[in-house]
Amino acid sequence: MTVVSDPHLLMIRPVVPQTPGGCADCLRLGTPWIHLRLCLTCGHVGCCDSSPMRHARAHAHTEGHPIVQSFEPGENWRWCYVDETML
């Protein structure tokens, strides 16, 4: 039996980035982003908390999809917006 340390990890699904070219909301609004995050429940690509609009966090709270992974080249970490912790 595997012990899951964060219950939100159960929400991770195989995903395909919906907008591999950038933050979905920033692309639609014409706003800038700094770094990108990939929702591991639905594939939404959103901008990070250092970006002006913080779309990844907004998506996590609005849609109830708490786990993201960095969508930056060479980075492979995950973050839970509910528990505010790296996974």
Buried (B, 14 or more C-beta within 10 A) or exposed (E): EEEEEBEBBEBBEEBEBEBEEBBBBBEEEEBEBEBBBBBBBBBBBBBBEEBEBBBBBBBBEEEEBBBBBBBBEEEEEBBBBBBEEEB
